[in-house]
Amino acid sequence: MNTTTHAPCALELRDLRKNFGKTEIIRGVNLAVKPGERVAIIGPNGAGKSTLFNLISGRFGPTSGEVLLNGRRIDGKAPYEINRMGLSRSFQITNIFPKLSVFENLRCGVLWSLGYKYSFLRFLSKLDDANERAKQLMEMIRLDKKRDTLAVNLTYAEQRALEIGITMAGGANVVLLDEPTAGMSRSETTRFIHLIKEVTEGRTLLTVEHDMGVVFGLADKIAVVVYGEVIAFDTPDAVRANARVQEAYLGSAVADAHAGGH
Amino acid sequence: MKTTPSAVSSATQYYRFKPWNVGRLVLWSLFALLLIVAPMLFRSSLALTMLSQIGYLIIICLSYNILLGQGGMLSFGHAVYTGLGSFIAIHAMNLAGTGALPVPLVLIPLVGGLAGMFFAILLGFVTTKKSGTTFAMITLGIGELVASMALMFPEFFGGEGGITTDRVYGQPLFGITFGPAIQVYYLIAAYCFVCTAAMFAFTGTPLGRILNAVRDNPERVEFIGYNTRRVRYFAFIIAGFFAGIGGGLAAINFEIVTGADSVNVLRSGGYLLFTFLGGATFFFGPIIGAVLLVLASVLLSELSKAWLLYLGLVFLFMVMYAPGGIASLIMMNLRLAKFGKLRGLWPSYLALGGTALVALLGAAAMVGMTYHLQLNAALGPALNFLGATLQANAVGSWFGAGFVLVTGLGLFELCRRQFVRQWGEIQEEIEHEIKRGEAL
């Protein structure tokens, strides 16, 4: 490939479109995210943020356009193929394995990336690398005291943390987090943002977020999505100053976050 | 233990304290011992037949639970794999008997297993494409398909009469001919132990655990790198292999396999029903289910003509009140015992059991009279019910039975309410103790 002059983008969307029936939900999105960047995707409800995540992660196939992960096409591939190529995601609605323990949840997350695949001739208890990695993750998301608790019995905030843990388990270098702090209290959110910063250190992060405090505290760049189009993609300060964004969406929300001490 | 060599790091010990601990070793030894001594305790030929059936049904129910309990796949066609395993095994025995196939009898169950696996590879490819309701429907369809094929190909399935064989062939090894039923029992018991151990080991492998994850949340599994369809397919093949072994053992045990009986959907339903009754959420549940299956079909059918009705009622109550089956009831009570709370519950259990028995007595009398009127009308209205004589056409008998039933039900409901309250309180106490333990 002709990528000798500069490294490929971690994630690139080229004229991505998605129709549901006759309705155009995503209307030609272009986006180029460099390796290691933290990007927050904001926009009003129904703008297509979650649909965008679903298109990138393979939950739906796009109607047209391209998605490139580290320079390789991933549009139209199955979720598990995309995951194996180094992209992982979390969900807006908690999506964990309810009847498995915290430790088992995380261990399931690491198995494929360590090459154990569909093996049925080895014991999990003897896979030292998988167990060690699951233990590290458990400490990272501060759930090491709940090792054997079934995921269904965790508190909401703990389940959200576990969700992040599973997402990070496979070691993917591009991570999509869909409203990671949804439904959390202010103090929980603050702690959670620290956690996210910590576990995504050195990786490319895309996150959908409604909380403007979180957005401006976390993101290197902000993409504003309105009616299925990216109307701005720039640094937080530039986005804040962007007249079109002000008009279309942000306005008071940004002013609030600004005044709120962030 | 402090004597452990220091070469093992503390980190690995942290994970390795589970697999081969003493309790587990004792349990497996007890299981082996039970298989060995069972025919010495129950010496009648009926008991030996039942024990042999229990032996291979344990394998079959456990293999079914790989699908149901561990993978969340509700199959209505498991008898396809046990049945086809039986047929291939019995043809292999006939070939071996003529000397065309050099396979000793001890390896015939493996032939059945490979056959079950082969058909699982073939048919499972279609079946496991989807999960949930679609999966259940496809298994039902394939079950019907194979059952109807059994009548279309009499050369292979033997038509109405089935295929017969003689398990005594070849040179006896150490004087073992496998003619006597006791020798067959020990062959079955050996396979039962090895297969149970192998299937238990499977639950601790990467595929086994991901299968649980697929059961819990298939969508999420796709996003951690696994193709859920392939996970289901592989599990289905493994289940087919063990089902085939069970089928092969059944063929050896009976020396006859009939298409009408072995591969039909009714039999698949039986595996489903008893695996569920035993308990699909725990590994050992289907073992209980297999024992119950034999007890019910041999003993309960002797006891009452209406045994299927009672079975249906038990299944109904189980689904409603204890969806985890008998295994979950045992585990819940073991949990109470661990916290020393079981003793307080004994009076409640006795009350529940007693009142349920009264209600059952009333219901059984009415069912017995109904059956008597329908089927034995020529014998006159009098029937013998547990030593007492009832007049099936007298209002008094019906009134009496109805009175017993209603009284029993009423008292049972009172006891049940009291029990539910008590149970809730105890669970709360336990939660409290756990929380206190965590805080320390």
Interface residues (C-beta under 8 A of the other chain):
Chain A: S57 A78 P79 Y80 N83 R84 S88 R89 F91 N95 I96 F97 P98 K99 L100 E104 R107 C108 G109 L111 W112 S113 Y116 K117 Y118 S119 F120 L121 R122 F123 L124 S125 K126 L127 D128 N131 E132 K135 K145 I166 A169 G170
Chain B: A11 T12 Y14 Y15 R16 K18 P19 A201 F202 G204 T205 P206 L207 G208 R209 I210 N212 A213 R215 D216 N217 E219 R220 V221 E222 F223 I224 G225 Y226 N227 T228 R230 V231 F234 I238 E438
